[in-house]
């Protein structure tokens, strides 16, 4: 499980840098300031949780049982939270469809990320030493 977690964290970090640079340089003349700020929020939370996964993959303080669940909450949470923000920010520019319905995934992703943090707290509390 640790290898999967660390690889996922590395991929999220790589794409965080790539998407952040894309927003700063490739989209600055295309999107509004509000859209770029929204996009950068997705990037920021992606990075926060890439770092969380790097920690998770390297710690021995959390059991495999909790690691697996935290990993999936973070992974799906990032897909929903950051992914929906990326799509919504780029909707008019790339997709050209009114897909505002995808916005429901943003708070759902946020809830999954919060659940991951709560589960980590529980894992630390239950750790015997």
C-alpha positions as CSV (number, residue, x, y, z in Angstrom):
1,X,0.0,0.0,0.0
2,X,2.8,2.4,0.8
3,X,4.2,2.2,-2.7
4,X,0.8,3.0,-4.2
5,X,0.4,5.9,-1.8
6,X,3.8,7.4,-2.6
7,X,3.4,7.0,-6.4
8,X,0.0,8.7,-6.2
9,X,1.4,11.5,-4.1
10,X,4.2,12.0,-6.6
11,X,1.8,12.1,-9.6
12,X,-0.5,14.6,-7.8
13,X,2.6,16.7,-7.0
14,X,3.8,16.6,-10.7
15,X,0.4,17.6,-12.0
16,X,0.1,20.2,-9.3
17,X,3.2,21.9,-10.7
18,X,2.1,21.4,-14.3
19,X,-1.4,22.8,-13.7
20,X,-0.2,25.6,-11.6
21,X,2.3,26.7,-14.3
22,X,-0.4,26.3,-16.9
23,X,-2.8,28.6,-15.0
24,X,-0.1,31.2,-14.3
25,X,1.3,31.3,-17.9
26,X,-1.1,29.6,-20.3
27,X,-4.4,30.8,-19.0
28,X,-3.6,34.3,-17.7
29,X,-4.7,35.9,-21.0
30,X,-7.7,33.6,-21.5
31,X,-9.5,33.3,-18.1
32,X,-10.8,35.9,-15.8
33,X,-9.0,36.7,-12.6
34,X,-11.8,34.9,-10.7
35,X,-11.4,31.8,-12.9
36,X,-7.7,31.7,-12.4
37,X,-8.0,32.2,-8.7
38,X,-10.5,29.3,-8.6
39,X,-8.2,27.1,-10.7
40,X,-5.3,27.9,-8.3
41,X,-7.5,26.9,-5.3
42,X,-7.8,23.5,-6.9
43,X,-4.0,23.3,-7.4
44,X,-3.4,24.4,-3.8
45,X,-5.6,21.7,-2.3
46,X,-4.2,19.1,-4.7
47,X,-0.7,20.0,-3.3
48,X,-1.8,20.0,0.3
49,X,-3.1,16.5,-0.1
50,X,-0.2,15.3,-2.2
51,X,1.9,16.2,0.9
52,X,-0.6,14.4,3.1
53,X,-0.2,11.3,1.0
54,X,3.6,11.6,1.1
55,X,3.4,11.6,4.9
56,X,0.8,8.8,4.9
57,X,3.0,6.6,2.8
58,X,6.0,7.1,5.0
59,X,4.6,6.9,8.5
60,X,4.5,3.8,10.6
61,X,2.2,5.5,13.1
62,X,-1.0,4.6,11.1
63,X,-2.1,1.0,10.5
64,X,-2.7,-0.4,7.0
65,X,-6.4,-0.5,7.8
66,X,-6.5,3.3,8.2
67,X,-3.9,4.0,5.5
68,X,-6.0,2.3,2.8
69,X,-9.2,4.2,3.8
70,X,-7.4,7.6,4.1
71,X,-5.7,7.0,0.8
72,X,-9.0,6.4,-1.0
73,X,-10.8,9.3,0.7
74,X,-7.9,11.7,-0.3
75,X,-7.7,10.3,-3.9
76,X,-11.4,10.5,-4.6
77,X,-11.7,13.8,-2.7
78,X,-9.0,15.4,-4.9
79,X,-10.6,14.0,-8.1
80,X,-13.9,15.5,-7.1
81,X,-12.8,18.7,-5.4
82,X,-9.8,19.9,-7.5
83,X,-11.0,18.1,-10.6
84,X,-14.4,19.8,-10.6
85,X,-12.8,23.2,-10.0
86,X,-10.5,22.6,-13.0
87,X,-13.3,21.6,-15.3
88,X,-15.6,24.5,-14.1
89,X,-12.8,27.0,-14.5
90,X,-12.0,25.8,-18.1
91,X,-15.6,25.1,-19.1
92,X,-16.1,28.1,-21.4
93,X,-12.5,28.0,-22.7
94,X,-12.1,24.3,-23.6
95,X,-15.3,22.4,-23.2
96,X,-17.8,25.1,-24.4
97,X,-20.7,23.4,-22.6
98,X,-22.7,24.6,-19.7
99,X,-21.7,21.9,-17.2
100,X,-22.4,23.8,-14.0
101,X,-24.0,20.6,-12.7
102,X,-20.6,19.2,-12.0
103,X,-20.2,21.8,-9.2
104,X,-22.0,19.4,-6.9
105,X,-18.7,17.4,-6.9
106,X,-16.7,20.2,-5.3
107,X,-18.3,20.2,-1.8
108,X,-18.6,16.4,-2.0
109,X,-14.8,16.2,-2.6
110,X,-14.3,18.6,0.2
111,X,-16.3,16.4,2.5
112,X,-14.2,13.4,1.5
113,X,-11.0,15.3,2.2
114,X,-12.4,16.3,5.6
115,X,-13.3,12.7,6.3
116,X,-9.7,11.7,5.5
117,X,-8.4,14.1,8.1
118,X,-10.9,12.9,10.7
119,X,-9.9,9.3,10.0
120,X,-6.3,10.2,10.5
121,X,-7.1,11.8,13.8
122,X,-8.9,8.6,14.8
123,X,-6.0,6.5,13.7
124,X,-3.6,8.5,15.8
125,X,-5.9,8.3,18.9
126,X,-6.2,4.5,18.5
127,X,-2.5,4.0,18.1
128,X,-1.4,2.3,21.3
129,X,2.1,3.9,21.7
